[in-house]
Amino acid sequence: MKSAAKTLFALLLLVGAVFSTLRCFPLSTDGSMKRTALVRREIALRVLGEFVGRECPGQKVLVVSNPFTQRKKQSSDVLEFEEAGVRGLKKGWANRIELQGIGFPELDAALANNPSHRRIDPQTTTPLSFMTTDDAWDNLLRRYPDTDLVVSLIGLPATLRSLEIWREPKPRFALLLPDLRMIGDCADVKEAFRSGKLAAVVLEKPGAPPESAPLNRDYRAEFNQRFVLITSSNADTLTEESKKIARH
């Protein structure tokens, strides 16, 4: 991640505008980079949504999003990025799935108010992995017991491997720019795809153009320049790249 984007992400984190994918979608004071970032987020989730609609037709899907959007007087940037993501998913899957709702795991108040807390791994790409309560995700899914697939816009919880939702066959997961270390090592990620627990993951593409590059008018071409969609069909060939990205 570029140093400017790292600095901006840290600043936003400190004021509570936590958004787990700002490392890939940095903002700009003049608004032009922000608009481009919103479009790119929508594109990333549109392609993920297309996969979900194609591979999981008729299934019940829960979108897990940023709980900071539920706080009063939240930054408009955080809200706009959530809206762009949901908009992209809906464009992608159209009417092919049954949307259960948009859920927000409960934040750990102490960690949410102190994002410099030592419990939060400074190397993670998804700080919200560490900022929810230990049982927040299990509690959330209990409110949606029929969920077949979770589409997470905020990665996975740090407590994932101890949770009921990960030990049981359902739900499956589709993820945007996750920190794969929450799953485990290279072999664990590969097994998650093999077992079907992981349905799809969107990751950054190494060697992507700079963030300042203009958008490609073809959304598919733009996606292919910047992202890679990992599924069970290509997980074996991309596992090593996934492992490298997870260490960042």
C-alpha positions in Angstrom: 0.0 0.0 0.0 1.3 3.5 -0.9 2.6 5.6 2.1 0.1 8.4 1.5 -2.8 5.9 1.6 -1.4 4.4 4.8 -1.2 7.8 6.5 -4.7 8.7 5.4 -6.1 5.3 6.6 -4.4 5.8 10.0 -5.9 9.2 10.4 -9.4 8.1 9.5 -9.1 5.2 11.9 -8.1 7.5 14.8 -11.2 9.6 14.4 -13.4 6.5 14.3 -14.2 6.5 10.5 -13.1 2.9 10.3 -13.5 1.5 6.8 -11.6 -1.7 6.2 -11.0 -1.2 2.5 -9.7 2.4 2.5 -6.2 0.9 1.8 -7.4 0.1 -1.6 -9.8 3.1 -2.0 -8.0 6.2 -0.7 -9.8 9.6 -0.5 -8.7 13.0 -1.8 -9.3 16.5 -0.6 -10.5 17.7 -4.0 -13.1 14.8 -4.2 -11.9 13.4 -7.5 -10.1 10.5 -6.0 -13.0 9.9 -3.7 -15.4 9.6 -6.6 -13.0 7.3 -8.4 -12.6 5.2 -5.2 -16.4 4.9 -4.8 -16.8 3.7 -8.4 -14.0 1.1 -8.0 -15.5 -0.2 -4.8 -18.8 -0.5 -6.6 -17.1 -2.4 -9.4 -15.3 -4.8 -7.1 -18.6 -5.7 -5.4 -20.5 -5.8 -8.6 -18.3 -8.5 -10.0 -18.4 -10.4 -6.7 -22.2 -10.0 -6.8 -22.3 -11.4 -10.3 -20.5 -14.5 -9.1 -22.8 -14.9 -6.1 -25.9 -14.5 -8.3 -24.6 -17.0 -10.8 -23.3 -19.6 -8.4 -25.9 -19.3 -5.6 -29.3 -18.5 -7.3 -32.2 -18.5 -4.9 -30.0 -18.7 -1.8 -30.5 -16.4 1.2 -27.7 -13.9 1.5 -26.7 -11.7 4.4 -24.4 -8.7 3.8 -22.1 -7.9 6.8 -21.1 -4.2 6.7 -19.3 -1.6 8.7 -20.9 -1.1 12.2 -19.5 2.4 12.3 -22.2 3.5 9.8 -24.7 3.0 12.6 -23.2 5.6 14.8 -24.7 9.0 15.0 -22.9 11.9 13.3 -20.7 9.4 11.4 -18.5 10.7 8.5 -20.3 10.9 5.2 -17.4 9.2 3.6 -18.0 6.0 5.6 -21.7 6.0 4.7 -21.0 6.7 1.0 -18.6 3.8 0.8 -21.1 1.4 2.4 -23.8 2.6 -0.1 -21.4 2.1 -3.0 -20.7 -1.4 -1.9 -24.3 -2.5 -1.4 -25.2 -0.8 -4.7 -22.5 -2.8 -6.5 -23.7 -6.1 -5.0 -27.3 -5.4 -6.0 -26.3 -4.6 -9.6 -24.3 -7.8 -9.7 -26.7 -10.3 -8.4 -29.9 -8.5 -9.6 -32.9 -10.6 -8.5 -31.1 -13.9 -8.4 -30.7 -14.2 -4.6 -32.8 -13.5 -1.6 -31.3 -10.7 0.5 -31.8 -11.4 4.2 -30.6 -8.0 5.2 -27.5 -5.9 6.0 -26.0 -6.8 9.3 -23.6 -5.0 11.6 -21.5 -6.9 14.1 -21.5 -5.4 17.6 -18.5 -3.2 18.3 -16.3 -3.6 21.3 -16.7 -0.2 22.8 -13.3 0.0 24.3 -11.5 -1.0 21.1 -13.8 1.1 18.9 -13.0 4.2 21.0 -9.3 3.4 21.1 -8.1 2.2 17.7 -4.5 2.3 18.7 -5.1 -0.4 21.3 -2.4 -3.1 21.2 -5.0 -5.8 20.6 -5.5 -4.4 17.0 -2.8 -5.8 14.7 -1.3 -2.7 13.0 -0.5 -4.8 9.9 -4.0 -5.9 9.3 -5.9 -4.8 6.2 -9.2 -5.2 8.1 -9.0 -3.5 11.6 -12.7 -4.2 12.2 -11.6 -7.9 12.5 -10.3 -6.9 16.0 -12.9 -4.2 16.9 -16.1 -6.3 17.3 -17.0 -8.3 20.4 -15.8 -11.9 20.5 -19.2 -13.3 19.9 -20.5 -10.5 17.7 -20.6 -12.5 14.5 -22.3 -15.6 16.0 -24.9 -13.3 17.6 -25.5 -11.6 14.3 -26.1 -14.8 12.4 -28.4 -16.1 15.1 -30.7 -13.2 14.0 -30.6 -14.6 10.5 -30.6 -18.4 11.0 -31.6 -19.3 7.5 -28.6 -17.5 5.9 -26.9 -19.6 3.2 -24.1 -17.2 2.3 -22.5 -14.2 4.1 -21.0 -11.5 1.9 -18.6 -9.5 4.1 -17.5 -6.0 3.3 -15.3 -5.9 6.4 -13.2 -9.0 6.3 -13.5 -11.7 9.0 -13.3 -11.6 12.8 -10.1 -12.3 14.6 -12.0 -14.9 16.6 -13.2 -16.7 13.5 -11.8 -20.2 14.1 -13.6 -20.4 17.5 -16.9 -19.3 16.2 -19.9 -21.5 15.5 -20.5 -19.9 12.1 -17.1 -21.2 10.9 -17.3 -24.7 12.4 -20.7 -25.4 10.8 -21.3 -26.1 7.1 -23.5 -23.0 6.8 -23.1 -20.2 6.1 -20.6 -20.0 3.4 -18.6 -16.8 2.9 -17.8 -14.4 0.1 -15.3 -11.6 1.0 -14.0 -8.3 -0.2 -10.3 -7.6 0.4 -10.0 -9.8 3.6 -7.1 -10.4 5.9 -6.7 -14.1 5.2 -4.7 -14.7 8.3 -8.0 -14.8 10.2 -8.5 -18.2 8.4 -5.0 -19.4 9.1 -2.1 -20.3 6.9 -1.9 -21.2 3.2 -3.2 -24.7 3.7 -6.1 -23.5 5.8 -7.2 -21.1 3.1 -7.0 -23.8 0.5 -9.0 -26.1 2.6 -11.7 -23.5 3.1 -12.1 -23.2 -0.6 -12.0 -27.0 -1.1 -14.7 -27.6 1.6 -16.9 -24.9 0.1 -16.8 -22.7 3.3 -15.2 -20.0 1.2 -17.2 -19.3 -2.0 -15.3 -16.4 -3.3 -12.7 -13.7 -2.4 -11.8 -10.5 -4.1 -8.2 -9.5 -3.6 -6.0 -6.7 -4.9 -4.1 -7.5 -8.0 -0.3 -7.2 -7.7 1.0 -4.6 -10.1 -2.2 -2.7 -10.5 -2.1 0.8 -12.0 -1.7 3.7 -9.6 -4.8 4.9 -7.9 -4.6 8.2 -9.9 -5.1 6.3 -13.2 -8.4 7.1 -14.9 -11.2 4.6 -14.7 -11.7 2.2 -17.6 -15.1 2.7 -19.1 -15.6 -1.0 -19.2 -16.2 -2.1 -15.6 -15.0 -5.6 -16.3 -11.7 -4.3 -17.7 -11.4 -2.0 -14.7 -11.9 -5.0 -12.3 -9.4 -7.1 -14.2 -6.8 -4.4 -13.9 -7.1 -4.0 -10.2 -8.6 -7.1 -8.6 -8.6 -10.8 -8.8 -11.6 -13.1 -8.0 -10.6 -16.3 -6.2 -13.0 -19.2 -6.2 -12.6 -22.9 -5.9 -11.8 -23.2 -9.6 -8.6 -21.2 -9.3 -7.7 -21.3 -5.6 -4.9 -23.8 -6.2 -3.1 -21.6 -8.6 -3.6 -18.4 -6.5 -3.0 -19.8 -3.0 0.6 -18.6 -2.9 -0.3 -15.2 -4.0 -3.1 -15.2 -1.4 -0.6 -16.1 1.3 1.7 -13.3 0.3 -1.2 -10.8 0.4 -2.3 -12.0 3.8 1.0 -11.1 5.3 0.8 -7.5 4.2 
